[in-house]
Amino acid sequence: VAIVPLLGSKEILLVQQYRHGSRQTILNLPMGVIDNNEKPINSARRELLEETGYQARNIFSLGTFQNNPAFLRLTCHLFLARNLVRKTNRRIDVNENTKTISLPLEKVIRKIFSGEIQDMTTVIGVLETDLIIKKLVTSAKRNQNRLVKSV
């Protein structure tokens, strides 16, 4: 499960951590494993709190995808978390050396297109969130124009 934590309207919380597979310190979305018999949305809420210390008043499914179905049986459930409230300090595992970083959405997108962020779960989540925000802004502008014309 992976979560796009949106602070305000245009800031994203990312986790900076060393990943053994790539032998690099990377930026990625908060993510983790779904525990036995746990619903994906409950896992998303738990992972968000553990990795960032925030709870989401609103959490929405962005869908599911498979990272590499040719080699892996792994389905990722992706969520958008909004209206975040700081609840506690992070509850990370003893072996995890992580740091939570808040960055403007546009800066995260630049990091994706420059190749600095390459984790595909993060790329999909951030770009999908950007599309949703742009769609909402466009829709709000259209509704505002309709109101102005009707007055």
Disulfide bonds with the S-S distance in Angstrom:
none
